[in-house]
Amino acid sequence: MYGIENLTAFILAAVIVVITPGIDTIMVLTRSMSQGKKAGLYSAVGVSLGLLVHTSAAAFGLSLILAKSAFAYSLIKYLGAAYLIYIGYKSITAKTDGTQIVSSKTKPAKNSTMLFTAFLSDVLNPKIAIFFLAFLPQFINASSINTPVPYLLLGLIIFFITLVWCTVLALLGSKAALLFNKHKKAEAVMNKTTGIVFILLGLKVALSKK
């Protein structure tokens, strides 16, 4: 469909990545707790919109490069597979004491400032940019790899998953933070689950004949 393959696997992997505690989770929860649900909601929208920038960069940048060279396609394929295996390994072996989310008293900021700073934190995060460049092409078939449409569709799926998840976190606020803090082993479990998923995905990509 529209050049996308293994859509179910993509959605599963995307959900796992989004719900794994990270910078976006901490930002939305701390703002929701310290400045109210509205601040959390604006932050949720901001981090989600930032993903659309990375999606566009991958869609129009990668598709243009891959349209020019079959070698580039193979290079992206194997580099992407290697990167997915790498972040999978890093996730499994990461040592964590559990993400401690606490409410800190901060001066209330304008809603527009909340949205913009959250947006900027995502746009300027190089790890997200590299992840999108490695991740999205693995779910696009060879005949559509040089067109932007499938990249944009996959990016929109991640956008909506992120928006829904971060909105839930913003609305739950302190209750969600308490849950994260109480179950400190959950982060380690999520990291290992994410790691396994990406290692398997990377191996699948590397061994595929397309």
C-alpha positions in Angstrom: 0.0 0.0 0.0 1.6 3.3 -1.2 4.9 1.5 -1.3 4.8 0.5 2.4 5.5 -3.0 3.5 5.4 -4.8 6.8 3.1 -2.0 8.1 2.0 -4.0 11.2 5.7 -4.6 12.2 6.3 -0.8 11.7 3.4 0.2 13.9 4.5 -2.2 16.6 8.1 -1.0 16.5 6.9 2.6 16.5 4.7 2.1 19.5 7.5 0.5 21.5 9.9 3.3 20.7 7.4 6.0 21.5 6.3 4.6 24.9 9.9 3.9 26.1 10.8 6.6 28.6 12.9 9.3 27.1 13.5 13.0 26.8 10.0 13.7 25.4 8.3 11.7 28.2 10.2 13.6 30.9 9.5 16.9 29.3 5.8 16.4 29.0 5.4 14.9 32.5 7.5 17.5 34.3 5.7 20.4 32.6 2.3 18.9 33.2 3.2 18.4 36.9 4.8 21.8 37.5 2.7 24.1 35.3 -0.5 22.2 34.7 -2.2 20.0 32.1 -2.3 22.8 29.5 1.5 23.2 29.6 1.8 19.4 29.2 -0.5 19.4 26.3 1.3 22.2 24.5 4.5 20.3 25.0 3.0 17.2 23.7 2.0 19.0 20.5 5.4 20.6 20.2 7.4 17.3 20.4 5.1 15.6 18.0 5.4 18.5 15.4 9.1 18.2 15.7 8.9 14.7 14.3 7.3 16.0 11.1 10.5 18.0 10.4 12.5 14.8 10.6 9.9 13.0 8.5 10.2 15.7 5.8 14.0 15.6 5.8 14.0 11.9 5.3 11.2 12.0 2.7 12.7 14.7 0.4 16.3 14.2 1.2 16.6 10.4 1.1 14.2 9.9 -1.7 16.2 12.3 -3.9 19.5 10.6 -3.1 18.1 7.1 -3.7 16.5 8.1 -7.0 20.0 8.8 -8.3 21.8 5.7 -7.4 21.2 2.0 -6.9 24.4 1.9 -4.9 23.0 4.5 -2.5 20.0 2.3 -2.0 22.2 -0.6 -0.9 24.3 1.6 1.2 21.3 3.0 3.1 19.9 -0.5 3.5 23.0 -1.9 5.2 23.9 1.2 7.1 20.3 1.4 8.4 20.4 -2.3 9.3 23.7 -1.8 11.2 22.4 1.2 13.0 19.2 -0.6 14.1 21.3 -3.5 15.4 23.6 -1.0 17.2 20.8 0.9 19.0 19.2 -2.4 19.8 22.4 -3.6 21.5 22.8 -0.2 23.3 19.2 -0.5 24.6 19.8 -4.0 25.9 23.1 -3.2 27.6 22.1 0.2 28.9 22.5 0.5 32.7 19.7 2.5 34.3 18.6 3.3 37.8 15.2 4.2 36.6 14.0 7.6 35.3 13.0 9.7 38.3 10.4 12.2 37.3 9.8 14.9 39.9 7.8 18.2 39.9 9.9 21.3 40.1 8.6 24.8 40.7 9.2 26.8 37.6 8.0 30.2 36.5 4.9 29.8 34.3 5.7 30.3 30.6 3.4 31.3 27.7 1.7 28.4 25.9 3.5 29.4 22.7 6.8 29.2 24.4 6.0 25.8 25.8 5.1 24.5 22.3 8.1 26.1 20.6 10.7 24.9 23.1 9.3 21.3 22.9 9.3 21.5 19.1 12.9 22.8 19.0 14.1 20.1 21.4 13.0 17.5 18.9 14.1 19.2 15.8 17.6 19.8 17.1 18.0 16.2 18.4 20.5 14.5 16.0 19.6 11.0 17.4 16.1 11.4 16.2 17.2 12.6 12.7 19.6 9.6 12.4 16.9 7.2 13.6 14.4 8.4 11.0 17.0 8.1 8.2 17.8 4.5 9.3 14.3 3.4 10.3 11.8 4.6 7.7 13.5 3.2 4.5 13.3 -0.4 5.9 9.6 -0.4 5.5 9.4 0.9 2.0 9.7 -1.4 -1.0 12.4 -1.0 -3.6 10.0 0.3 -6.3 8.9 3.2 -4.1 12.1 4.0 -2.2 12.8 7.1 -4.3 9.4 8.7 -3.8 8.5 10.9 -0.7 5.0 9.6 -0.2 5.7 6.4 1.8 8.2 8.3 4.0 5.6 10.9 4.8 2.9 8.3 5.5 5.1 6.4 7.9 6.2 9.6 9.6 2.6 10.7 10.1 1.9 7.4 11.8 4.8 8.0 14.2 3.5 11.6 14.7 0.0 10.4 15.7 1.3 7.7 18.0 3.5 10.2 19.7 0.8 12.8 19.9 -1.7 10.3 21.5 0.9 9.0 24.0 2.2 12.3 25.0 -1.4 13.7 25.4 -2.2 10.8 27.7 0.9 11.6 29.7 0.0 15.3 29.9 -3.5 14.5 31.1 -2.5 12.0 33.7 0.4 14.2 34.9 1.4 13.3 38.5 -0.3 9.9 38.3 1.7 8.9 35.3 4.9 10.2 36.9 4.2 8.2 40.1 3.7 5.1 38.0 7.0 5.6 36.3 8.8 6.3 39.5 7.2 3.4 41.4 8.0 0.7 38.8 11.7 1.4 38.3 12.3 -1.9 36.6 9.8 -1.1 33.9 12.3 1.2 32.1 14.9 -1.6 32.0 12.3 -4.0 30.6 11.2 -1.5 28.0 14.8 -0.9 27.0 15.5 -4.6 26.6 12.3 -5.1 24.6 13.1 -2.2 22.3 16.6 -3.6 21.9 15.4 -7.1 20.9 12.9 -5.6 18.4 15.5 -3.5 16.7 18.2 -6.2 16.5 15.7 -8.6 14.9 14.5 -5.9 12.6 18.1 -5.0 11.6 19.0 -8.6 11.0 15.9 -9.0 8.8 16.8 -6.0 6.8 20.4 -7.1 6.4 19.5 -10.6 5.3 16.7 -9.6 2.9 17.3 -9.8 -0.8 15.3 -6.8 -1.9 
